[in-house]
Amino acid sequence: MAEAPLPAIRSLPSWLLGRAAARGRELVAQELAAEGLKMWHHVVLSAVRDLAPVAQADLGRGVRLDPKDLVGVLNDLQSAGLVVREPDPRDRRKNAVSLTEEGARTLTRCEKVAREANDALLAPLSRAERDQLMSLLTRIAGTAE
């Protein structure tokens, strides 16, 4: 049997982390698609819940999404009745974004399926190994995001 190509590349931690991340994103994306959403929809819904009411510009900076891309995500979410954009009570020149009740219910479902997808990703690991992996990844990624 032939050896897998690129052994030097495949032995790099960065390559392995990238492959694991890609697999994780794929699993979560499949589950979110079943809810009718994409990854950025989930990220933005979660941030809106945590920050609401949040100025649209602050939301974009908080999730590190380009303003024009954020507008598209918010348009999708607003069309689906998951968020509302209203004048910001602190600065009426800006829009503030908040979750609707349906948005909160949808986010709860998305969080559940995302956890399940992550459990599937980590299924080969014991509980102790999962905890160790999370600790190590947190150190590698750094705590300031």
Secondary structure, DSSP 8 states (H G I E B T S, - for coil): ----S-HHHHTSHHHHHHHHHHHHHHHHHHHHHHTT--HHHHHHHHHHHHH-SEEHHHHHHHHT--HHHHHHHHHHHHHTTSEEEEEETTEEEEEEEEE-HHHHHHHHHHHHHHHHHHHHHTTTS-HHHHHHHHHHHHHHH-S--
